[in-house]
């Protein structure tokens, strides 16, 4: 199986791109404070997932799955800050929260599956 075949990876990649598409239009101060943190967190979800996938060792793959899940909830915090500070709309915030909920479930299932396949 290839990394790009994993739905959880593709969904995480898309979330990172969606975050980027919003933050790129913010002013300097907003990008420098919340924007950089938000983009790094969102990009880390897919990056950690792919690093774990590439380790080819169950324990390390699972470990990076936990990192990926941690980055997902870090993203949620930065999105909440962006919403509270009126940098993203209510609709954008709700869409991201739905994505985070789905990704969280997908990551949990992926982490649970590691090491159980023959």
Phi and psi in degrees as a GROMACS rama.xvg file:
@    title "Ramachandran Plot"
@    xaxis  label "Phi"
@    yaxis  label "Psi"
@TYPE xy
-97.2555  151.602  UNK-2
-54.7338  -42.7909  UNK-3
-67.2343  -11.2015  UNK-4
-84.0014  -12.978  UNK-5
-82.2441  121.897  UNK-6
-61.2007  -39.1232  UNK-7
-63.1914  -39.3704  UNK-8
-65.196  -47.0659  UNK-9
-63.0201  -39.2991  UNK-10
-65.6325  -40.8898  UNK-11
-65.469  -40.9287  UNK-12
-60.3307  -43.7591  UNK-13
-64.8503  -40.5193  UNK-14
-60.8439  -41.8786  UNK-15
-59.8613  -42.1381  UNK-16
-67.0425  -38.8711  UNK-17
-64.8296  -40.4211  UNK-18
-63.2358  -46.626  UNK-19
-57.32  -44.8075  UNK-20
-60.1123  -25.757  UNK-21
-86.8814  -50.028  UNK-22
-64.1974  -33.2693  UNK-23
-58.5494  -21.1415  UNK-24
-95.319  -2.25017  UNK-25
-75.9029  162.464  UNK-26
-72.7083  171.572  UNK-27
-57.1116  -50.807  UNK-28
-59.9002  -45.2621  UNK-29
-63.8321  -41.3471  UNK-30
-65.7699  -41.4444  UNK-31
-70.8795  -27.7098  UNK-32
-96.8461  -73.3324  UNK-33
-82.8489  -40.7531  UNK-34
-56.9499  -49.3219  UNK-35
-61.5422  -43.2077  UNK-36
-63.8607  -43.2287  UNK-37
-64.5188  -46.2985  UNK-38
-63.9202  -44.1831  UNK-39
-61.2623  -43.3405  UNK-40
-64.4596  -47.4674  UNK-41
-63.7516  -41.895  UNK-42
-68.2441  -29.5079  UNK-43
-68.7745  -22.7358  UNK-44
-60.8092  -53.6551  UNK-45
-71.1469  -38.2093  UNK-46
-63.5756  -44.6998  UNK-47
-66.914  -37.6303  UNK-48
-61.8327  -45.536  UNK-49
-68.7814  -35.6889  UNK-50
-64.2573  -43.2862  UNK-51
-62.8384  -40.5456  UNK-52
-60.7939  -38.626  UNK-53
-79.037  -7.20762  UNK-54
-76.0782  -25.6607  UNK-55
56.5352  27.3277  UNK-56
-135.519  126.783  UNK-57
-53.6014  -48.1124  UNK-58
-62.217  -45.0789  UNK-59
-69.7079  -38.7998  UNK-60
-60.5202  -42.9527  UNK-61
-65.6829  -42.1331  UNK-62
-58.2866  -45.8891  UNK-63
-71.8587  -25.3175  UNK-64
-61.5584  -40.3845  UNK-65
-65.6699  -39.7261  UNK-66
-60.9614  -43.1659  UNK-67
-60.1244  -44.5866  UNK-68
-64.8848  -37.891  UNK-69
-62.2084  -41.9769  UNK-70
-64.8308  -32.9525  UNK-71
-61.9952  -44.2879  UNK-72
-77.2136  -25.2313  UNK-73
-63.7979  -42.2911  UNK-74
-59.388  -42.4458  UNK-75
-59.6803  -41.7417  UNK-76
-62.6124  -46.6534  UNK-77
-67.3021  -34.5054  UNK-78
-65.7505  -38.4766  UNK-79
-63.8081  -42.813  UNK-80
-62.2978  -43.2558  UNK-81
-62.0482  -40.077  UNK-82
-67.747  -46.3082  UNK-83
-60.6492  -29.9221  UNK-84
-97.6998  14.7759  UNK-85
63.0157  32.2215  UNK-86
-92.2252  -22.5392  UNK-87
-129.537  151.858  UNK-88
-76.2295  167  UNK-89
-59.398  -42.9421  UNK-90
-63.1669  -44.3736  UNK-91
-62.0074  -44.3894  UNK-92
-59.6661  -47.4439  UNK-93
-62.4946  -39.883  UNK-94
-63.082  -43.5807  UNK-95
-65.0514  -40.5724  UNK-96
-62.3607  -41.1694  UNK-97
-61.5047  -43.2698  UNK-98
-61.5904  -43.1307  UNK-99
-63.4003  -41.1778  UNK-100
-61.7247  -44.7317  UNK-101
-64.9773  -47.2133  UNK-102
-62.2431  -38.5174  UNK-103
-59.7476  -44.5244  UNK-104
-65.5132  -41.2325  UNK-105
-64.181  -42.7256  UNK-106
-65.1467  -41.0891  UNK-107
-59.1457  -45.0449  UNK-108
-64.9258  -40.5132  UNK-109
-63.2798  -46.6832  UNK-110
-59.8398  -43.7521  UNK-111
-63.8755  -30.3981  UNK-112
-79.1046  -18.9267  UNK-113
-64.248  127.164  UNK-114
88.6294  -6.43253  UNK-115
-97.7695  -5.00278  UNK-116
-95.431  145.683  UNK-117
